[in-house]
């Protein structure tokens, strides 16, 4: 049996449905992210796991025990919030020790566990400082230490890095995942940041309008999103609308505004479909040598890559090219568009 099981979970507030028929099984030690836009139900689902909200329907099992109606303080869960929620009048060590005091852990053991945990999050030298003397990243590590020092069976992270600037957030993603691996605690992360979810997760549950749109490993669902919502939310994608003009085995030809695009997949002749391709999967060649020609509308240099917006008979679309140190096509230039055969896919609407 899985360590955490959500079975047919729903949450309604009057006529409004926040979460509908949500099912998930999480293995012990696994790191799973709930990813989706504001209002998709990810935080409500996390609050039901924590016990702050009670499901309208469904059951929640943790380590084989039915926790659906158990109070939060009896669930053995550590939580890290977006706001850190540190006590400003307490030192770092006192903040971390708070949960142990509530559990009546004796002072010698309490001190040992606090210092071991501060060593783990690289804050042992800051034990006597107050939160106001710490950076945002350091305060976040204190909040994490306070959550894991109690040795919870489940760790819940509610947008824990969203208040940090981009560079600190990236380093904290790596650090938090390293700490989670070291401790081995089963972890659920709520985030709207697709890069964060892909960098940290064993699996991602993409949520849309209270339902799970897609569940899988980051690479798997990035490469095979299955529907247009997941494809657009988990990274950037170009969608071309068209109709299937012919089917030859597992190759489908799609008429997109008069341009034939060949896609590996299955469909029926005459079906309305969406053809999808990631910007980084597109290559630029000399005009006339690609599948079709386009014109560079805008070009932006991002250091490691070039970001293009192109105009073509298919409409506007985006291209991302790695910076190789060579001259890149400029604005107004005509280019040919190419890609590998397996770079494009058919998507269901979602």
N, C-alpha and C positions, 0 to 999 in steps of 0.2 A: 504494500500500500504506500502511496506517495506521502511525503511528509506534510505537505499542505494541500488540501483539496477544497476547492470551491465548486459546489454542485448546484446548478440551476439557480444561481444567485440573482435576485431582482431587488431593486429599491425604488419605491414610489413615494412621492410627496404629493398627496392629493391626486390630481389628474396628471401630474408630471412624472414621467418615468426617467429616473437618472441612470439606472443600470437595468438591463433586461437579459435574463437567461444567460448569465455569465458562467462559464465552466472552465476550470483550470486545475491542473495537477502539477505541483512543484516538488522536485526531489530534494532530499536533505543536502545542504551545502550549495544548492543551485542559486544563481543570481538571475532574477527575472525582472524585466522592466515593463511597466505599463506606460505606453507611449501614445500620445494623441493630443488633439487641440483642446483648448479650454472648453469645459462643458461636456466632454465626451464620457465622463463617468469614472475616470481613473482614480481621482482622489476619493470619491465616494466609495469605490471598491476597497481602497486601502483602509479607509475608516471603518468599514465593516469587518475587515480582517483584524484591525486593532481592537474592535469592540466599541468604538465611539458611536457607531451607527448600527442599528439592528436591521438585518435583511427583512424585506417584506415577504419574500419567499426564498427558499433554498437553505442549504446547510454549509457550515464551515467546519472542517476537521483539521486539527493540528496534531501531528504525531499520533494519529489514530483516535484522538479524543474529540467528541463533538463540542465545539466551542461557540456554536451559533448564538447562544444566549448567556454566555459567561461574561462577567464584567472585565473591563480592560486590565485591571490590576492583578487578575488571576490568570492571565494568558501567557505570562513569561515572555514578553515582547519588549525589544528595545526600539525606540523611535527617534529619528533625527528630523527636525522640522526645518523649513526654509529660513525661519527667523532665528535659528540657533537656540533661543529660549534659555540663555544662560542667566544665572543669578548675578547681577552686577556687584553685589556686596560681598560675594564669596570669591576666594582665590580659585585658580585653575584646579588645584588639588581638591578643594572643598566642593567645587561644582561636580567633579568626577566622582567624588565619594558619596554624593547625596543619595543616589539610589541604593548604595550599600548600607547606609545608615538606616534608610527606611526598611531594609530587610534585616536590620539588627545584626549585621555582621560585626564581630568583635574588632576592636581598634587595631591590633597588630595585623590581622589578616586584611582588614580594610586598607591600611597603609600599604601593605605589600602589593595588593591587587591594583591600587591606584597608580603606584609607581611603575609597575609592570606595564600597565596600559598606556601610561604617558610615554614610556620608552617606545612602545609599539607605534604611537602616533608622532614620535619625535618631538615631544614637548616636556621631557623630564626636567630640562633646565628652566622651564617656565612655570613650575608648580606653584610658586608663591606670588605670581603676578595676578592682577585682576583683569577681567575681560576687556576693559577699556584700553589696556596697554597692549592689546594683541591686534594683529592684522586680521582681515576677514578670513583668510585661509586658516590662520591659527585658531580663530574662534570656532571655525567649522570642525577642526580636528578635536577641539575640546568637546564639542557636542557629540561627535562620533565616539570619543573615549567614554563619555558618560553613558552612552547607549550600550556599549559592548562590555564595560567593566562588570556589569551584573551577569554576564555570560548568558544572554537570552537565547532561547531556542529559535527565535525568529527576529530579524532586523528589518524595520520598515523605514524607508527613506523618502520623505515627501519634498520633492524639488530641492534637495539639500545644497545644490551648488549654484542655483539661479541668481543669487545675490552677488556672486563673485565676478570679477572682470574676466575677460576671455582667456588671458594667459594663465592666471591662477586657476581658473576652472579646469583647463586642460591638464595641468599638473595634478590637481586634486582628483581628477577622474582616475588617473593611473595609481595614485597613492591609495585612494579608497578601495579600488579593486584589489590591490596588493594586500591591504589590511583584511579585507573580506576573505581572501584566499587563505591568509595566515590563520585567521580565527576559525574559518570553516563554517560560519554561521549562514543559514538559509536567509536570503535577502530579497526583498521586493522594493524596487525603485519606481517612484512616480516621476515622470519628466515629460516635457513637451519638446525637448531638444533631441532631435534624431541622432546627431553626432554623439551625444552623451550616451544615449541608449545603446548604440552600436559599439562604442568603445568599451563599455563596462559589462554588458550582459552575456549570459550564456544563451538566453532566449528573450525574445521581445514579443509582448502581446500588444499589437496595434489596436487601439480602440477608436470607435466612431459611433457617435449618437447612442451611447450606452451599451453597445455590443462589441464583441471582439471581431475585428475585421480580419486579422491574420495573426498566427502564432508560429514562431519558428526561430531558428538561429539567425543572427544578424546577416551573415553572408547569404544564407538561403533566401530570406525574404527580400533582401535588397536586389538579388539577381532574379528572383521569381516572385514578384509581389502579388500576382494573381488578380488584382483589381486596380482601377485607376486611383482610388483614394489612397491605398497603401503605397503605390508607386510614387505619387506626388508628395505624400507626407514623409516617407522614408527616403529623403534625398530629393534631387531634382530630376524631372523627366520631361521629355518631349512627347506629346500626344498628337497623332495625326488621325483624323476621322476619315473613314472610307468605307467602301463596300467590296466584298470578296468577289473578284472577277473570275477566278478559277482555283481549283484545288488539285494538286498533283502529289498524291501520297501524303507526306507530312509537311509539304511546302504549300503555302497559301499565297496567292497573288492578290494584293489589295489595291484597288483604284482609289488613290487619294488625290482628289482635285485634278484628275487627268494624268497623274504620275503613278506608275506601277511600282509598288513596293512589295518585295518578296519576304515572307516571314515563315519561320519554322513553327509549325503548330497545326491545329485542326480546326476546321470550320466548315460552313456550307456556302456554296455559290449564292451570291445575292445578299448574304448576311451583312448587316451594318456592324462594323467593328472599330476598335481603337488600336492603332499601331503605336507602340511605345519604344523609345530608345533613350538611354541616359546620355547626357551631354558629353561625358568623358569617353563614351564608346564611339564617338564620331571622329573621323579623320578628314583632313583637307588635302585635296590634290589639285592638279591643274584643271582649269575649266574644260569640260567635255570628257574628262577621264573618269568621273565618278558616276554614281547612280543618277544624279541630277545636279544642276548648277544652282548656286546661290550667290548673294552679294552680302558683304560684311556691312552691317548697319552700325554697330558699335564694337569697340575692342577695349578691354580693360586689363591692365597688367597687375597681377596679384602676387608677384614674386616667384612662387613655385609654378604658376600656371597663367595662362591667358584665358580670359572669359570673353566669349563672342556672343553677339546676337545677330542672327542671320535673317535675311529676307529671301523668300523663294516662292515658287508657285504653290507650295504646300502651306505657305504662311510663315510667320515668324517662328524661329526656334533657337535654342541655345546650344553652344558648343564650348567645351572646356578642354584645352590642350596643355599638356605639360610643357613648361619652359625648358627647352633644350639648349638655350644660349644662342640659337640661330634666329634670323629675321622671321617675324611672324606677319601673316597677311594683314594689311592695313584697312582702315575704314574706306568703304567705297569700292574695294577690289572684288572682282568676280573670282569665285573658287568652285571647285568640284567637291561634292560631298560623297564620302565613302564610309563603309563600316563592314565589320565581319558579319558573316551570314547569321551567326547565332547571337548577335548583339541586339536584334530587334525581337519584339514579342507582341502577341495579341493579349489584350486585357479586357476583362469583363468590367462593366461599370460598377462602381461601388463608392 
